[in-house]
Amino acid sequence: MRNFLEFVVSGLVQHPESVSVTAVEKEGMTLFELRMDPSDVGKIIGRNGMTINAIRSLTQAAASNKGVRCAVEIVEDQPVRA
């Protein structure tokens, strides 16, 4: 599932080398955290969130075929300022 998500997101962004997907187990489900170049976040969210919603739908459909629950979240790491 993680590889599928990384493949889809990498195909949509300008900087595919900076895409990373981390799976975190949380409350009986798998949370996939997407990290990418800050300039690519808007492309993944899409107009009115349509692109990220489509990615979430595909991931949830694949997970339900395997009998598991999952969610996809974009993580924007903010630099620490002194």
Helices and strands as residue ranges (DSSP letters): H 2-10, G 16-18, E 20-26, E 29-35, G 38-40, H 41-45, G 47-49, H 50-66, E 70-74
